[in-house]
Amino acid sequence: MSEFTPARLPLEWIAAALKRERGRAGLSLSEVARRAGVAKSTLSQLEAASGNPSLETVWALAVALGVPLSALVEPPVRPVRVVRAGQGPAVRSEGPGHLASLLSACPPGARRDLYFVWLEPGAVRESESHIPGTEEHLVVTEGTVKAGPRGEAVELGPGDYMSYRADVPHAYEALAAGAKFVLLVQHR
């Protein structure tokens, strides 16, 4: 055995990822266990963040769920990113009157849809989960908007930017009349 021993993956990461991916696939505990060739009790323990899974077990579960191994063992990422107006990295043009602020770079192979959205107060726009890997980027142009995944919504004003996973239920709500925002939906 070498002097370097990597830390064990926190079982909470694997448990959360297994539940998330099984839910996305719409599969029962029994069906995933059958497809992976593991005992249902083993999968149940792993989803409860107990047990001691081997690489082979986690790999078999990833194959059964149709996801890369990394989807089950990657550390959780911060699901919501907010850039307040004037706080993004900015670059000025050589000529006068032009300033660009990078809010989000496009990852390789991404597909994007871009929308301009008008909202009026009183109606919350609930959106169910999009296809796995979908992310939304939102920039408020006028008014005040509350947006984001359920339980993680953030209040935004003109010029504010946020990004979040959209493969989970999320919502948009105008907090003042005349709210407008640009919405970029990124599909992987």
N, C-alpha and C positions, 0 to 999 in steps of 0.2 A: 504494500500500500504506500502511495506517495505521501510526502509531507503536506501536500495541498489536498484538502478534502472540501469540496464545495458544500455550501449549506443546503440542507434539505429544502425542497420547495414547501412553502407553507400550505398545509392541507386546505386552508380556507380558499386559496386561489383555485386549486383543482376542484374543490366542491362547488364553488360559485360557477366556474367555467362549465363543469359537467351539467349542472342544472340549467344554465343559460342555453347551452348548445342542444341539450335534449329537448328543451322547450321550443327552440327554434325549429328543430326537426319534427316536432309534433309526435314524438315517440314515447311510449310508456317505459317505465323502468325495466319491466320484463323484456320488452322487445330489444332495447339497447343491450341488456345483459346477454340475451340470446345471440344477437348479431356479433357481439364481442367475444363470446365464448367464456364469459365469466359468470360466477354465481350472482344471482339477483341480490343476495345479502351483501356481497362484496361491493357492488355498485351502490347499494343503499348506504353502506357505511361510508363510502367515499363521498357521496353527496351530503353526508352529515359531518364531513370533515374529520372522520376518524379512520383508522386503518393505516396501512403502510404500503401504498401501491408500488409495484415494480414498474420499471420503464416499459416492459412488455405489456403490462395491464393497461397502463395509460395509453400506449400506442394502439392497442386493440380497441379501446374505447373511442379514440379519435377516428379510427377507420370506420367503426360502426356508426359513428355520428356524421361521417363524411366531411371531417374538418382536418386541417393539418395539426400535428402534435402540438405545435406552438400555441394553438387556440386554447389548449387545456393547461398549459404550463407557463404562459407569459404572465409577468406581473400585471396587475390591473393598471390601466392607464387612467389618468384624470379624465373623467367622461365629459366635463364641460370646461371649455376654455373661453375666457372673456378678455377682449382687448377694449379698454375704454377709449373714447374719442381722444385723439391726440397722443395716445400712449404707444402706438405701434411703431416699429422701426421705419423711419422715414428717409427718403432720398429726394433731394431737390434737383430739378432740371437745370441745365446750364442757362437756359433762358428764364425770364421772369414768369411768375404766376403759375407754376406747376410744381406740385408736391405729391409724391406717391408714397403710400404707406402699405407695406406688404402685410396682409392679414393672415393669409394662408397659402402656402405653396401647394401646387397640385402634385400628388404622389404619382409615380409611374403607373400607367395602365388604368388610371381612374377615368370614370365617365361622369359628366356633370350636367345638371339642368339648372338654369338660372331663372328666377322669378322676381317680379316686383309685386309686393303684396300691400293691399290697402285693408285696414281693419278699423272697425268702429267699436266703441265700448259696448259692453252688454252681451256680447256673444264670444264665448271661448271656442276656438277652433281646436277640437281634439283630433289628434292624428294617431292612428294605430301604428304598430311597428312596420317599417319598410323592410325590404329584403335584407338579409344578413350583410353586414359590412357597410351599410349606408350611413353617411354622416351628413349633417346639415350645418351650413355656415350662414349666419344671419347678421346683417348690418342695418341698424335703425337709421332711417333718413329723416323722419319727422315724428313727433309725439313720443309717447312712452309705451313700451311693450313689455309684457312679461312672457317669457318663452323658455322652453327647455324640456327635458325629460320629466316625467311625473316625479314629484318629490325633490326635484333639483332645479326648478324654474328660477330664473334670474330676471330682475327688473332692469331694463335697458333704456337709455335715452338716445337722442340724436348723435350719430357717429360711433356709438358703441357697437362692438362686434362680439359674437360668441360662436363657438362650435360645440357640437355634442353628437353623441351616437343617436341615430334616428331609426335604428333597428330595435328600438324599445318604444313604448307609448310616450308621446310627447304632445305639447300643446302650445298655442299662441293666444295671447289675450291683449287687446288694446286697453290701456289704462287711462287714455285721454282720447278725445275726438280727433280724427284726422291722422291716426297713426299709420305710418308707412315704413316698409322695410324691404331690403333686397334679400332674397333667400336663394342660396345655392345648395342644391341637393347633389351630393357626390355618391355615385354608386361604384362599388368595386367589382 
